[in-house]
């Protein structure tokens, strides 16, 4: 990111330009550059669709399309289909989304639109919107985003139960985390969505784990921007944290202090800084316990399903072409996904029990470690913090542009 004074200023611009690192642009081999371009495209697409356009949870089409009768069609690796799908609560439509990133030109965008057209044809008579998001960055150019969309009228989407969330909770707007208390399917979906965060926390060294104080009353978090509630300027959070710091002067025993803090109406979310970044991720003890149980069940599926574990599979056959190997991988993922769906009726009660148990457990029990993580009472003035009902996110304020820019 470089400061720049444009010859022809446009109102509202920040006065900086985002360009490629020259190491990436000129000395990175092709496969690594493609991988980075893919992540750039998916990241910017998720941001555009969710933060800008109000879409709720997105899912990869290869993990199951929105209409049960069409699952096998969407999973056919020979079909060049869009990346993502979701259901827009306010619009009441399915969204099919294709993400493109990297050196995105007209030819790439045309291919993306062809993929969307193929997905749209499969959805057929169901009302939906197709979106093509291109995140383009080339040597010497700025990062810029294009969004193309088209509306296809037709039948209303299927009842929410058709794609994994029971009717009672899904008729209300919001994200999966807004319905964890009354929807077992929402709990399963949220645990799946946060599995990578759980694994990062589970694998982090004890010295890098800490807990931060968040008001336990989820209803107190009035969203002011996007999907999260900023905390650094939230008066309730600041006041409750100050009260907790005062209690720390009287309770020297850490277990007594934690019990006192809970009685004040505060949760302590487990967090850690993701190595190599200035990003801190975390989650509540209830969601952590649910993720743990779901992870155990997923591992059990791999253990009892032939050739799903890497150590049980033969090496890729060099005689097979790229398309055939991709078809094998998609088949394995489809088998795993089917086993997960078969386990859903049993998972509902298992994860609900784990979710409830987590709320009354100590972090030392959940982490299976003798010591509790360090409780951060002082807070880090260098962090900008935000929370959802069950997750935590913080970034370094020093790596962000000045507020007045």
FENZI-V544153 format. One line per field, one symbol per residue. burial: # if it has 16 or more other ideal C-beta (glycine too) atoms within 10 Angstrom, else .. A space follows every 50 residues. Layout:
burial->???
//
This chain:
burial->..................##.......#....#..##..###.###.### ..#.#####.#######..##..##.#...#########...######## ##.#...##..##.##..##.##..############.....#.#..... .#....#..#..####..##....######..############..##.. ##.#....########.#..#.....#####..#..#..##..#..#... ......##.##....########......################.##.. #......#...................#.....#.##.##..#...##.# ##.##.##..#.#..##....##.#.#.#...#############.#... .....
//
